[in-house]
Amino acid sequence: MELPTSAHPFYIATQAHPELRSRPGKPHPLFAGLAGAAIERREAARLFAATE
């Protein structure tokens, strides 16, 4: 299940256990996506704060 970005920046539900398939050098796409979204959000907030 996914929600639109307008409802929440990163929301996904699953009954899978991606942590069992993740490794430090090769994370599962769900974890890689979450980390990427967090970095994007942090960078966007930083850019917004710099323009004020």
Distance bins in CASP14 RR format, pairs under 12 A and 6 or more apart:
PFRMAT RR
TARGET T0000
AUTHOR 0000-0000-0000
RMODE 2
METHOD distances of the structure
MODEL  1
1 7 0 0 0 0 0 1 0 0 0 0 0
1 8 0 0 0 0 0 1 0 0 0 0 0
1 11 0 0 0 0 1 0 0 0 0 0 0
1 12 1 0 0 1 0 0 0 0 0 0 0
1 13 1 0 1 0 0 0 0 0 0 0 0
1 14 1 0 0 1 0 0 0 0 0 0 0
1 15 0 0 0 0 1 0 0 0 0 0 0
2 8 0 0 0 0 1 0 0 0 0 0 0
2 9 0 0 0 0 0 1 0 0 0 0 0
2 10 0 0 0 0 1 0 0 0 0 0 0
2 11 1 0 0 1 0 0 0 0 0 0 0
2 12 1 0 1 0 0 0 0 0 0 0 0
2 13 1 0 0 1 0 0 0 0 0 0 0
2 14 0 0 0 0 1 0 0 0 0 0 0
2 30 0 0 0 0 0 1 0 0 0 0 0
3 9 0 0 0 0 1 0 0 0 0 0 0
3 10 0 0 0 0 1 0 0 0 0 0 0
3 11 1 0 1 0 0 0 0 0 0 0 0
3 12 0 0 0 0 1 0 0 0 0 0 0
3 13 0 0 0 0 1 0 0 0 0 0 0
4 10 0 0 0 0 0 1 0 0 0 0 0
4 11 0 0 0 0 1 0 0 0 0 0 0
4 12 0 0 0 0 0 1 0 0 0 0 0
5 11 0 0 0 0 1 0 0 0 0 0 0
5 12 0 0 0 0 0 1 0 0 0 0 0
5 37 0 0 0 0 1 0 0 0 0 0 0
5 40 0 0 0 0 0 1 0 0 0 0 0
5 41 0 0 0 0 0 1 0 0 0 0 0
8 37 0 0 0 0 0 1 0 0 0 0 0
8 41 0 0 0 0 0 1 0 0 0 0 0
9 33 0 0 0 0 0 1 0 0 0 0 0
9 34 0 0 0 0 0 1 0 0 0 0 0
9 36 0 0 0 0 0 1 0 0 0 0 0
9 37 1 0 0 1 0 0 0 0 0 0 0
9 38 0 0 0 0 1 0 0 0 0 0 0
9 39 0 0 0 0 0 1 0 0 0 0 0
9 40 0 0 0 0 1 0 0 0 0 0 0
9 41 1 0 1 0 0 0 0 0 0 0 0
9 42 0 0 0 0 0 1 0 0 0 0 0
9 44 0 0 0 0 1 0 0 0 0 0 0
9 45 0 0 0 0 0 1 0 0 0 0 0
10 30 0 0 0 0 0 1 0 0 0 0 0
10 31 0 0 0 0 0 1 0 0 0 0 0
10 32 0 0 0 0 0 1 0 0 0 0 0
10 33 1 0 0 1 0 0 0 0 0 0 0
10 34 1 0 1 0 0 0 0 0 0 0 0
10 35 0 0 0 0 1 0 0 0 0 0 0
10 36 0 0 0 0 1 0 0 0 0 0 0
10 37 1 1 0 0 0 0 0 0 0 0 0
10 38 1 0 0 1 0 0 0 0 0 0 0
10 39 0 0 0 0 0 1 0 0 0 0 0
10 40 0 0 0 0 1 0 0 0 0 0 0
10 41 0 0 0 0 1 0 0 0 0 0 0
11 30 0 0 0 0 0 1 0 0 0 0 0
11 33 0 0 0 0 0 1 0 0 0 0 0
11 34 0 0 0 0 1 0 0 0 0 0 0
11 37 0 0 0 0 1 0 0 0 0 0 0
12 18 0 0 0 0 0 1 0 0 0 0 0
12 28 0 0 0 0 0 1 0 0 0 0 0
12 29 0 0 0 0 0 1 0 0 0 0 0
12 30 1 0 0 1 0 0 0 0 0 0 0
12 31 0 0 0 0 0 1 0 0 0 0 0
12 33 0 0 0 0 1 0 0 0 0 0 0
12 34 0 0 0 0 1 0 0 0 0 0 0
12 37 0 0 0 0 1 0 0 0 0 0 0
13 30 0 0 0 0 0 1 0 0 0 0 0
14 21 0 0 0 0 0 1 0 0 0 0 0
14 28 0 0 0 0 0 1 0 0 0 0 0
14 29 0 0 0 0 0 1 0 0 0 0 0
14 30 1 0 0 1 0 0 0 0 0 0 0
14 31 0 0 0 0 0 1 0 0 0 0 0
14 34 0 0 0 0 0 1 0 0 0 0 0
16 22 0 0 0 0 0 1 0 0 0 0 0
16 28 0 0 0 0 1 0 0 0 0 0 0
16 29 0 0 0 0 0 1 0 0 0 0 0
16 30 0 0 0 0 1 0 0 0 0 0 0
16 31 0 0 0 0 0 1 0 0 0 0 0
17 28 0 0 0 0 1 0 0 0 0 0 0
17 30 0 0 0 0 0 1 0 0 0 0 0
17 31 0 0 0 0 0 1 0 0 0 0 0
18 26 0 0 0 0 0 1 0 0 0 0 0
18 27 0 0 0 0 1 0 0 0 0 0 0
18 28 1 1 0 0 0 0 0 0 0 0 0
18 29 1 0 0 1 0 0 0 0 0 0 0
18 30 1 0 1 0 0 0 0 0 0 0 0
18 31 1 0 0 1 0 0 0 0 0 0 0
18 32 0 0 0 0 1 0 0 0 0 0 0
18 33 0 0 0 0 0 1 0 0 0 0 0
18 34 0 0 0 0 0 1 0 0 0 0 0
19 27 0 0 0 0 1 0 0 0 0 0 0
19 28 1 0 0 1 0 0 0 0 0 0 0
19 30 0 0 0 0 1 0 0 0 0 0 0
19 31 1 0 0 1 0 0 0 0 0 0 0
19 34 0 0 0 0 0 1 0 0 0 0 0
20 28 0 0 0 0 1 0 0 0 0 0 0
20 30 0 0 0 0 0 1 0 0 0 0 0
20 31 0 0 0 0 0 1 0 0 0 0 0
21 27 0 0 0 0 1 0 0 0 0 0 0
21 28 1 0 1 0 0 0 0 0 0 0 0
21 29 0 0 0 0 1 0 0 0 0 0 0
21 30 0 0 0 0 1 0 0 0 0 0 0
21 31 0 0 0 0 1 0 0 0 0 0 0
21 32 0 0 0 0 0 1 0 0 0 0 0
22 28 1 0 1 0 0 0 0 0 0 0 0
22 29 0 0 0 0 1 0 0 0 0 0 0
22 30 0 0 0 0 1 0 0 0 0 0 0
22 31 1 0 1 0 0 0 0 0 0 0 0
22 32 0 0 0 0 1 0 0 0 0 0 0
22 33 0 0 0 0 0 1 0 0 0 0 0
22 34 0 0 0 0 0 1 0 0 0 0 0
22 35 0 0 0 0 0 1 0 0 0 0 0
23 31 0 0 0 0 0 1 0 0 0 0 0
23 32 0 0 0 0 0 1 0 0 0 0 0
24 31 0 0 0 0 0 1 0 0 0 0 0
24 32 0 0 0 0 0 1 0 0 0 0 0
25 31 0 0 0 0 0 1 0 0 0 0 0
25 32 0 0 0 0 0 1 0 0 0 0 0
26 32 0 0 0 0 1 0 0 0 0 0 0
27 33 0 0 0 0 1 0 0 0 0 0 0
27 34 0 0 0 0 1 0 0 0 0 0 0
27 35 1 0 0 1 0 0 0 0 0 0 0
27 36 0 0 0 0 0 1 0 0 0 0 0
28 34 0 0 0 0 1 0 0 0 0 0 0
28 35 0 0 0 0 0 1 0 0 0 0 0
29 35 0 0 0 0 0 1 0 0 0 0 0
29 36 0 0 0 0 0 1 0 0 0 0 0
30 36 0 0 0 0 0 1 0 0 0 0 0
30 37 0 0 0 0 0 1 0 0 0 0 0
31 37 0 0 0 0 0 1 0 0 0 0 0
31 38 0 0 0 0 0 1 0 0 0 0 0
32 38 0 0 0 0 0 1 0 0 0 0 0
32 39 0 0 0 0 0 1 0 0 0 0 0
33 39 0 0 0 0 1 0 0 0 0 0 0
33 40 0 0 0 0 1 0 0 0 0 0 0
33 41 0 0 0 0 0 1 0 0 0 0 0
34 40 0 0 0 0 0 1 0 0 0 0 0
34 41 0 0 0 0 0 1 0 0 0 0 0
35 41 0 0 0 0 0 1 0 0 0 0 0
35 42 0 0 0 0 0 1 0 0 0 0 0
36 42 0 0 0 0 1 0 0 0 0 0 0
36 43 0 0 0 0 1 0 0 0 0 0 0
36 44 0 0 0 0 0 1 0 0 0 0 0
37 43 0 0 0 0 0 1 0 0 0 0 0
37 44 0 0 0 0 0 1 0 0 0 0 0
38 44 0 0 0 0 0 1 0 0 0 0 0
38 45 0 0 0 0 0 1 0 0 0 0 0
39 45 0 0 0 0 0 1 0 0 0 0 0
39 46 0 0 0 0 0 1 0 0 0 0 0
40 46 0 0 0 0 0 1 0 0 0 0 0
40 47 0 0 0 0 0 1 0 0 0 0 0
41 47 0 0 0 0 0 1 0 0 0 0 0
41 48 0 0 0 0 0 1 0 0 0 0 0
42 48 0 0 0 0 0 1 0 0 0 0 0
42 49 0 0 0 0 0 1 0 0 0 0 0
43 49 0 0 0 0 0 1 0 0 0 0 0
43 50 0 0 0 0 0 1 0 0 0 0 0
44 50 0 0 0 0 0 1 0 0 0 0 0
44 51 0 0 0 0 0 1 0 0 0 0 0
45 51 0 0 0 0 0 1 0 0 0 0 0
45 52 0 0 0 0 0 1 0 0 0 0 0
46 52 0 0 0 0 0 1 0 0 0 0 0
END
